[in-house]
């Protein structure tokens, strides 16, 4: 997902290259000069960086028959580091990148990355599993990277199950229900400590701009606003220029003003999102459904017998009139793009693509997403990866490397849902029950999914003016929710977006979508 500071001009950060390289990278620093027997990557990191001499990296190298060098970058710093890397003379061969990050679009269209549109068919395991998703991850129909498949519908509400029982309420089904549950979680002492020190909904500082799957974007879609871009009166418009956008944020602003949302929502580190939920401070999280299993992990460490009593989950919520608008994702999470700076010839490209094609086989995806069979997992029923040796520190290191790092090099789904690797199910009935619920909610919510019609195209003005205008709306939204802007102030910021280049962006989006033709 994109980080929040896209607004930094590339030229302005060139002098920070050395500092950012030192601070943002974990596990190996910048990529060295390589030969045909080494492949260099840059990818996101979600925890502790793997040991380059660890079991997982050695297993991947043995499988490929090549050395690998991965620059692991903490997720919260990734877009800043990416901007710097794209402006440098030291781009790794393969980078994990948001294909619509303005700096990447500019670089790709200028010829800095290989156009793979006509090369995919030569590598059977790299062919897109879904043409619509491939189009969504393209730049106006041209493919500059192999998309990393993700389930299309993952939005959900994770809830403290024990708190619901304590306040005597049922799981919310509508946005009105969620408000009432949040109110009870705030006022009725659900943690039982005799103090009014809890809140209903936990929101972090979001490391992305508008329409990047934030809790705000999900809520706005629930209220009927377009998901990013949508059609209104025969024209394509940004979702924030609709009455439903304002209505949704009025609703959330009321919750903020009444103390139902964590007061540090504008600054809470997204990496610490689970902590208030686990530490009896907040009762609900609106995010991807697999977060339910992350918090189950935390409660299991506290109480291996009763952790299933702590967490439940519902899907997308209806309005009071029973209308339902569910928030879908893009179907991909970044792409793996190949640099022309580091991969200079067609022969070099073929060498890299053959390695990526091998990683995209079932055996490769199992390695990247499940780990090492017999060490950290075993296969059950021919389709499930059951974790084993979970108390062994060396095995924990393997699982850390899989979960927090090497999965980012995979392209065929995840071990949690979808893809060709074994589905991962930790031991314990609560996990199995949560996985079953997750699947049921996904199937149901796909029926009412509101797709972003603007995904396949990129406005030239958005690329050029993005650093100046991308943060206008998300910054205004935070100020509005915090009480620093009223309705008219928020509308004025939307107008400022149009006046600063948004009018041209909107015109170009309409033109590009019309030229692209039907996408479904």
HELIX and SHEET records of a PDB file:
HELIX    1   1 UNK A   10  UNK A   13  1                                   4    
HELIX    2   2 UNK A   14  UNK A   16  5                                   3    
HELIX    3   3 UNK A   17  UNK A   24  1                                   8    
HELIX    4   4 UNK A   55  UNK A   64  1                                  10    
HELIX    5   5 UNK A   75  UNK A   77  5                                   3    
HELIX    6   6 UNK A   78  UNK A   86  1                                   9    
HELIX    7   7 UNK A  102  UNK A  109  1                                   8    
HELIX    8   8 UNK A  120  UNK A  122  5                                   3    
HELIX    9   9 UNK A  124  UNK A  126  5                                   3    
HELIX   10  10 UNK A  131  UNK A  136  1                                   6    
HELIX   11  11 UNK A  161  UNK A  167  1                                   7    
HELIX   12  12 UNK A  175  UNK A  187  1                                  13    
HELIX   13  13 UNK A  215  UNK A  222  1                                   8    
HELIX   14  14 UNK A  243  UNK A  257  1                                  15    
HELIX   15  15 UNK A  270  UNK A  272  5                                   3    
HELIX   16  16 UNK A  273  UNK A  278  1                                   6    
HELIX   17  17 UNK A  291  UNK A  302  1                                  12    
HELIX   18  18 UNK A  307  UNK A  309  5                                   3    
HELIX   19  19 UNK A  346  UNK A  359  1                                  14    
HELIX   20  20 UNK A  362  UNK A  369  1                                   8    
HELIX   21  21 UNK A  393  UNK A  404  1                                  12    
HELIX   22  22 UNK A  406  UNK A  409  5                                   4    
HELIX   23  23 UNK A  429  UNK A  446  1                                  18    
HELIX   24  24 UNK A  460  UNK A  481  1                                  22    
HELIX   25  25 UNK A  487  UNK A  497  1                                  11    
HELIX   26  26 UNK A  498  UNK A  502  3                                   5    
HELIX   27  27 UNK A  503  UNK A  516  1                                  14    
SHEET    1   A 6 UNK A  25  UNK A  26  0                                        
SHEET    2   A 6 UNK A  67  UNK A  74 -1                                        
SHEET    3   A 6 UNK A  38  UNK A  45  1                                        
SHEET    4   A 6 UNK A  94  UNK A  97  1                                        
SHEET    5   A 6 UNK A 332  UNK A 338 -1                                        
SHEET    6   A 6 UNK A 145  UNK A 149 -1                                        
SHEET    1   B 4 UNK A 199  UNK A 202  0                                        
SHEET    2   B 4 UNK A 282  UNK A 288  1                                        
SHEET    3   B 4 UNK A 155  UNK A 160 -1                                        
SHEET    4   B 4 UNK A 311  UNK A 314 -1                                        
SHEET    1   C 2 UNK A 229  UNK A 232  0                                        
SHEET    2   C 2 UNK A 235  UNK A 238 -1                                        
SHEET    1   D 2 UNK A 326  UNK A 327  0                                        
SHEET    2   D 2 UNK A 449  UNK A 450  1                                        
SHEET    1   E 3 UNK A 377  UNK A 380  0                                        
SHEET    2   E 3 UNK A 384  UNK A 387 -1                                        
SHEET    3   E 3 UNK A 423  UNK A 425  1                                        
END                                                                             
